[in-house]
Amino acid sequence: MIAFYRRFEAVLVGTASLIAIAVAWQLAVDNGFIDPFFISTPLAVAREAMTQAADGTLFVNISATLHAFSLALALAAAVGIGLGVLAGWFRDVEAALDPFIWFKYSAPTIAFYPIFIAYLGYGLPTVVTVGFLFALTPIYANTLAGIRNVDRDLARTARAFGARPLDVFVRVALPGSVPLLVAGFRLGVGRALTGVVVAELFGSTAGLGYSITQHAQLMQTAPMMVSIVAIVLIGVALTQALGFVERKTDAWRVDAE
């Protein structure tokens, strides 16, 4: 029993905390501490979720959000990892990219939303672009840090045994950077989901963010909360899955050393 708990501790504790929040939410409404008009109740949200699941609305919105999220994250991973590897291995590339990367990081991406709408219109292209920009920086920065923080003793040892620069890069730098790369990807997952939902709130015709906007305008609290809870559960599931992968890659690196 203890071994089972240790193995699934993060999942069990996370699930217990979500259940505790739902119970506290229901009790607060039942005892008059919170007006259900503003946030509904867990039981009402559950009934509405079953209704939306039965007519297919919930799955359509989840599918639209996950589709945009997958495209945004895939683009961010491809560009972020590619640029991070190049910048980590070649200082001139880092110097050339730094102004653009850190300008993008410091500037609020959503401030450029009207420009995206003007050029890309409402819908999937704008949503994917915003999600991509949200996720790009953490993936790039962690990849860069992973390449830069490679064990120098290992690199020197490899060179001493006749390894070429490409061999050092492939056999030392890349494997050594995997834990940080996965950590950056985990951060990118949350950022991509946030960017996609934010974009859907203002400029989409489908998705969970679009559903939130539509129901909020009609003051339909329970349907709105269904979409919010769905986003939370998707985010928790994705980050927990990436956390598991992160722990596995870190253990693999330690075993390899």
For each residue, the residues with C-beta under 8 A, 3 or more apart:
1: 4 5
2: 5 6
3: 6 7
4: 1 7 8
5: 1 2 8 9 12
6: 2 3 9
7: 3 4
8: 4 5 11 12
9: 5 6 12 13
10: 13 14 240 243 244
11: 8 14 15 240
12: 5 8 9 15 16
13: 9 10 16 17
14: 10 11 17 18 236 240
15: 11 12 18 19
16: 12 13 19 20
17: 13 14 20 21
18: 14 15 21 22 236
19: 15 16 22 23
20: 16 17 23 24
21: 17 18 24 25
22: 18 19 25 26 42
23: 19 20 26 27 42
24: 20 21 27 28
25: 21 22 28 29 34 39 41 42
26: 22 23 29 30 41 42 43
27: 23 24 30 31
28: 24 25 31 33 34
29: 25 26 32 33 34 35 36 39 41
30: 26 27 41
31: 27 28
32: 29
33: 28 29
34: 25 28 29 38 39
35: 29 38
36: 29 39 40 41 44 221
37: 221
38: 34 35 221
39: 25 29 34 36 221 225
40: 36 44 45 48 221 222 225
41: 25 26 29 30 36 44 45
42: 22 23 25 26 45 46
43: 26 46 47
44: 36 40 41 47 48 222
45: 40 41 42 48 49 222 225 226 229
46: 42 43 49 50
47: 43 44 50 51 222
48: 40 44 45 51 52 222 223 225 226
49: 45 46 52 53 58 226 229 230
50: 46 47 53 54
51: 47 48 54 55
52: 48 49 55 56 57 58 223 226
53: 49 50 56 58 59
54: 50 51
55: 51 52
56: 52 53 59 60
57: 52 60 61 211
58: 49 52 53 61 62 226 230
59: 53 56 62 63
60: 56 57 63 64 206
61: 57 58 64 65 206 207 208 210 211 227 230
62: 58 59 65 66 208 230 234
63: 59 60 66 67
64: 60 61 67 68 200 204 206 207 208 210
65: 61 62 68 69 196 197 200 207 208 209 231 234
66: 62 63 69 70 234
67: 63 64 70 71 124
68: 64 65 71 72 124 127 128 131 196 199 200 204 207
69: 65 66 72 73 131 192 193 196
70: 66 67 73 74
71: 67 68 74 75 124 128 131 132
72: 68 69 75 76 127 128 129 130 131 132 134 135 192 195 196
73: 69 70 76 77 131 135 188 189 192
74: 70 71 77 78
75: 71 72 78 79 128 132
76: 72 73 79 80 131 132 134 135 136 139 188 192
77: 73 74 80 81 135 139 185 188
78: 74 75 81 82
79: 75 76 82 83 132 136 140
80: 76 77 83 84 135 136 137 138 139 140 143 184 188
81: 77 78 84 85 139 140 143 181
82: 78 79 85 86
83: 79 80 86 87 93 97 101 140 143
84: 80 81 87 88 139 140 141 142 143 144 146 147 181 184
85: 81 82 88 89 143 147 174
86: 82 83 89 90 93
87: 83 84 90 93 94 97 140 144 147
88: 84 85 94 143 144 145 146 147 148 173 177
89: 85 86 93 147 169 173
90: 86 87 93 94
91: 94 95
92: 95 96
93: 83 86 87 89 90 96 97
94: 87 88 90 91 97 98 144
95: 91 92 98
96: 92 93
97: 83 87 93 94 100 101
98: 94 95 101 102
99: 102 103
100: 97 103 104
101: 83 97 98 104 105 136 137 140 141
102: 98 99 105 106
103: 99 100 106 107
104: 100 101 107 109 133 136 137
105: 101 102 137 141
106: 102 103
107: 103 104 111 112
108: 111
109: 104 112 113 130 133 134 195
110: 113 130 198
111: 107 108
112: 107 109 115 116
113: 109 110 116 117 126 130 199 202 203
114: 117 118
115: 112 118 119
116: 112 113 119 120 126 129 130 203
117: 113 114 120 121 122 126 203
118: 114 115
119: 115 116
120: 116 117 123 125 126 129
121: 117 125 126
122: 117 126 203 204 205
123: 120 126 127 203 204 205
124: 67 68 71 127 128 204
125: 120 121 128 129
126: 113 116 117 120 121 122 123 129 130 199 203 204
127: 68 72 123 124 130 131 196 199 200 203 204 207
128: 68 71 72 75 124 125 131 132 196
129: 72 116 120 125 126 132 133 199
130: 72 109 110 113 116 126 127 133 134 195 196 198 199
131: 68 69 71 72 73 76 127 128 134 135 192 193 195 196 199
132: 71 72 75 76 79 128 129 135 136 192 195
133: 104 109 129 130 136 195
134: 72 76 109 130 131 191 192 194 195 198
135: 72 73 76 77 80 131 132 138 139 188 189 191 192 195
136: 76 79 80 101 104 132 133 139 140 188
137: 80 101 104 105 140 141 191
138: 80 135 141 142 184 187 188 191
139: 76 77 80 81 84 135 136 142 143 184 185 187 188
140: 79 80 81 83 84 87 101 136 137 143 144 184
141: 84 101 105 137 138 144 145 184
142: 84 138 139 145 146 180 181 183 184 185 187
143: 80 81 83 84 85 88 139 140 146 147 177 180 181 184
144: 84 87 88 94 140 141 147 148
145: 88 141 142 148 149 180
146: 84 88 142 143 149 150 176 177 178 179 180 181 184
147: 84 85 87 88 89 143 144 150 173 174 177
148: 88 144 145
149: 145 146 176 177 180
150: 146 147 154 155 172 173 176 177
151: 154 155 172 176 257
152: 155 156
153: 156 157
154: 150 151 157 158 172 176
155: 150 151 152 158 159 168 172 173
156: 152 153 159 160
157: 153 154 160 161
158: 154 155 161 163 167 168 171 172
159: 155 156 162 163 168
160: 156 157
161: 157 158
162: 159
163: 158 159 167 168 171 172
164: 167 168
165: 168 169
166: 169 170
167: 158 163 164 170 171
168: 155 158 159 163 164 165 171 172 173
169: 89 165 166 172 173 174
170: 166 167 173 174
171: 158 163 167 168 174 175
172: 150 151 154 155 158 163 168 169 175 176
173: 88 89 147 150 155 168 169 170 176 177
174: 85 147 169 170 171 177 178
175: 171 172 178 253 256
176: 146 149 150 151 154 172 173 253
177: 88 143 146 147 149 150 173 174 180 181
178: 146 174 175 181 182 249 252 253
179: 146 182 183 246 249 250 253
180: 142 143 145 146 149 177 183 184
181: 81 84 142 143 146 177 178 184 185
182: 178 179 185 186 242 245 246 249
183: 142 179 180 186 187 246
184: 80 84 138 139 140 141 142 143 146 180 181 187 188
185: 77 139 142 181 182 188 189 242
186: 182 183 189 190 239 242 243 245 246
187: 138 139 142 183 184 190 191
188: 73 76 77 80 135 136 138 139 184 185 191 192
189: 73 135 185 186 192 193 238 239 242
190: 186 187 193 194 235 238 239
191: 134 135 137 138 187 188 194 195
192: 69 72 73 76 131 132 134 135 188 189 195 196
193: 69 131 189 190 196 197 231 234 235 238
194: 134 190 191 197 198
195: 72 109 130 131 132 133 134 135 191 192 198 199
196: 65 68 69 72 127 128 130 131 192 193 199 200 207 209
197: 65 193 194 200 201 207 208 209 212 231
198: 110 130 134 194 195 201 202 209
199: 68 113 126 127 129 130 131 195 196 202 203 204 209
200: 64 65 68 127 196 197 203 204 206 207 208 209 210 212 213
201: 197 198 204 209 210 212 213
202: 113 198 199 213
203: 113 116 117 122 123 126 127 199 200
204: 64 68 122 123 124 126 127 199 200 201 207 209 210
205: 122 123 210
206: 60 61 64 200 210
207: 61 64 65 68 127 196 197 200 204 210 211
208: 61 62 64 65 197 200 211 212 227 230 231
209: 65 196 197 198 199 200 201 204 212 213 227 231
210: 61 64 200 201 204 205 206 207 213 214
211: 57 61 207 208 214 215 223 224 226 227
212: 197 200 201 208 209 215 216 224 227 228
213: 200 201 202 209 210 216 217
214: 210 211 217 218
215: 211 212 218 220 221 223 224 227
216: 212 213 219 220 224
217: 213 214
218: 214 215
219: 216
220: 215 216 223 224
221: 36 37 38 39 40 215 224 225
222: 40 44 45 47 48 225 226
223: 48 52 211 215 220 226 227
224: 211 212 215 216 220 221 227 228
225: 39 40 45 48 221 222 228 229
226: 45 48 49 52 58 211 222 223 229 230
227: 61 208 209 211 212 215 223 224 230 231
228: 212 224 225 231 232
229: 45 49 225 226 232 233
230: 49 58 61 62 208 226 227 233 234
231: 65 193 197 208 209 227 228 234 235
232: 228 229 235 236
233: 229 230 236 237
234: 62 65 66 193 230 231 237 238
235: 190 193 231 232 238 239
236: 14 18 232 233 239 240
237: 233 234 240 241
238: 189 190 193 234 235 241 242
239: 186 189 190 235 236 242 243
240: 10 11 14 236 237 243 244
241: 237 238 244 245
242: 182 185 186 189 238 239 245 246
243: 10 186 239 240 246 247
244: 10 240 241 247 248
245: 182 186 241 242 248 249
246: 179 182 183 186 242 243 249 250
247: 243 244 250 251
248: 244 245 251 252
249: 178 179 182 245 246 252 253
250: 179 246 247 253 254
251: 247 248 254 255
252: 178 248 249 255 256
253: 175 176 178 179 249 250 256 257
254: 250 251 257
255: 251 252
256: 175 252 253
257: 151 253 254
